[in-house]
Amino acid sequence: MRERDTARRDGGHPEAAGAGAPGGGSPGQEAGDPGDGTMGAAELFDEVGLDYERAFGAVPGQLAALDWLSARLRPGARVLDVGSGTGRPTAARLSAAGFAVTGIDVSAAMTALARRQVPGARFEQVDVRDHRAEPGSFEAVCAFFPLLMMSRRDAVAALRRMSDWLAPGGYLVSATVPADVADLRIAWMGRPVRVSSFAAPEYVRLVREECGLEVLHEEVALFRPAGDGAEPEEHVFCYARKGGRAPESDAR
């Protein structure tokens, strides 16, 4: 596999073996390795700010997933948005639909933007690996691209945590960039980062087998970020459900 230490997409995600990463909000991640000069997610997304939203605020697969989820949740359902970024589009759409949305993001700048842009939701600056919630706290968890700047081990552990936070009958709606890479050094918008991910079949397997969820839908889609010179990239979307029955499940 070719490492792309100097690869760059001005309007796109960091490249990972020909695929984009990361997206959909700032991923939870500790500081970058000071030995190699890479940036952690907090530092990276503090700098990127609204430029990220301009490039990735209208991913068709993400918007379709939000519509799918909204049609299945009861009014007032509790939803967690992991890697909430600027609050748009996930928290904004779900809050406007009448759900009780909590967003978590490791970036202070993104969290501040989200609070201003989506006053109807609640936002916390916290790494998904440090967030504390009781089992069954949420009827849905959205995780659009929040794992890409973690190690593979941490990403799997984060998926398990998110599934634990689901109430019986709750939904995990998630997406990542399908790429069989681990700790790959790349550049994104001129900034050095390290990314890890999974091929699409392996990601879906993790949701099914490691998290114990029923996979209801999986899809790989191509997206071209906004911005001059942006290249198309693949995204894998996965809709999954926890066993059991939630109050008024599928009533809408």
N, C-alpha and C positions, 0 to 999 in steps of 0.2 A: 504494500500500500504506500502511496506517495504521501509524505507529510507536506503540508502546504504552509510553511512557516511565514511566507510573505504574501500568501493569497489574501485578496481583499474584495469585498463587495460594499460599495459605498451605501447602497440602499438595502442591503440584504443582511441575513444572519451570518455569523461566522461559519466558514465552510468546514465540513467534516466529511472528508472523502467524497466530495462532490455533492453533499447535502448541506442544507442550512442548519445553523444552530447558533444561539438558542433563541427562542421566540415566545410570544404570548404573554410576556411579563418577566420581571427580573427573577431569575432562579435563586433559590436559597443556596448559599455557598459561602464558605469561610474565605478569608483573604487569600489572594494568589500566593504562590510559592515565592518567597522573597529571593530564593536562590536563582530563579530563572527569569525574574522580571515580569511574570504574567500577572494579570489583574484578577482579583476576585469579583464576584458578581455585584457586590455592593458598590465598590469603586467604579466598576464599569457602567452600571446603570445610573449611578449618580451623575455621570458625565453625559450619558446618552439622552436622558430625559424625554422630552416630547418628540425628538427625532425618531425615536422608536415607534411611537404611536403613529406618526405620519407614514412610516413604512409598513407597519403591520397592524394597523387598526381596523382593517376590513378584510381579513382572511375569510374567503367564502366558506371553507370547511368549518371554521370556528363559529361563524354566525349561524350556520345550519345546525351545529351541535347545540347552540344556545336555544334555538327555536325548538329543537327536539326535546330538550330538557324541560323548557318552560311548559310544554304541552302535557307533561307528566307529573308535575309537582302540584301539591295542594296550595291554595293561597296562603301566603305567610310562611311558607316552608323555609327552613334554615339552610343556607347555602354557604359553603366556604370556597373562596376563590384563592387558590394557591399560586403565588407569583402574580399578584394582582396588577403590578405595573402602574400605569397612569389611571387605572380604573375603567378604561375603555378598551374593548367593548364589553367585557364580561360583566363586571360589577354594575356598570351603567345599565345594561339591558335587563339584567335580572332584578335589580332594584326597581326599575321602572315598571317591571311586570308584577310587582307587589311582593317580592320575596325578601326575607331578612338576610342580607348579605354581609358576610365578614370577609375582608380581604387581608391577606398577609403577604408581605414582601420584604426582602432583606435590604432594599435600598431606601435610605431616608428621603432622597429627592423624589423618588417614585411615590412613596407613601404620602408625602406632602401634596404632590400633584393630584393623587387620587382623592384625597380628602376635599380638595377644592372643587374638583370636577364632578364628584359623585357624592354630594352631601347626604344622600339617602342611605348610604351604606357606611359600615364601620371598618376602619383600616388600622392594622397594627404593623409596625416595623419589626419583623421577626423572621428568622430562618425557619423554614418548614421543619427542620430537624430539631429545633428548639421549642417550637410551638407546643403548647399544652392544651389538650381538650379531652373531655371525658369520652369514653367509647360511646358511640351512638349519638353524638352531639349534633350531627348534621344529616339532613335528608338528601343532600347532594354535595359533592365536592367536584369543583372544576379545577383541572390542572393542565393548562395549555402551555406546554413547553417549559416547565419550571425545573427540570432535572438535568439539563444538558451540561451545566458547569459543575456537576458533582462527579465523584467517582461512581463507577457502576455499583459498587456495594452500597454506597449511600443512597443512590437512586432507588435501588430495590427496597431498602429499608424505608425510604420515604413513601413509596407506593403502599407498603404494608401499613404504615401509620395512617395514611389517608383512608385506607379501607376500614381500619379499626374505628375511625371517627364516624363512619356511616351508620345511620340507624338501619334497622331491618327494613328491607325493601328500598333502601337508598341507592342513589346512582353515583358512579364515578364516571365523569366525562372528561377525557384526557386526550392529549396529543403530544407527539414528539417528532423529531427529525429522524427518520430511519437510516441509521448508519452503524456499521459494525466497527466502532472505534472506541478506544480506551485511552484517556489522558493524552489526547492529540493536541499538540501546540499549533495554533493557527492565529490568524489576525482578523479582526472584525472592525471595520471603520478605523483602521490604523492602530487598533489597540490589541496587544498580545493577550491571548487567553488560552485556557486548556479546556477541551470538551471531551465528553464520553457519551455514548449512546448505544442503541441496540438496533439490529435489523428488525424490520416490521414484524415478521412472524415471532421473533423472540420477545419483542415488547408485548405483543398480544398474549403470548404464553405466560409471561410474568403476571399480567393482570389476572389471568384465569387461574393459574396454578399457585403462584406465590401469594396472591391476595385472596384467592378463593371466591372470586366473583364470577358471575355468569356474563359472558361477553355477548351482548345483543347486536352489536354492529361494529364492523371494522372496515376501514377504507383508507387507501393511499391516494392522495391528491397532489397535484402540481400547483404551485403558487408562485407568482412573480411579484416580489415586493415593489412598492412604489419607489421611484427615484431613478435618476439617470444611471444607466449601466448596471442596474440590478438584474441578476440572473434568476431564472426560475429554480425552485427547489421543491423537494418532496416533503410532504407531511403525512404522518399516519395518525388517524383519528380512531379512538376506541371508546365505545359506549358500553358500560358494564353496570350490573345490578347486584346488590347484596341480597342474600337469601332472606326470607321472611316477608312479612307484610307490614307496610307502614300505614298509619292512619290516612284514610281517604286516598290510598295509593292509586295512581292512574285515573283519578276522578275527573281531571280536567280534559 
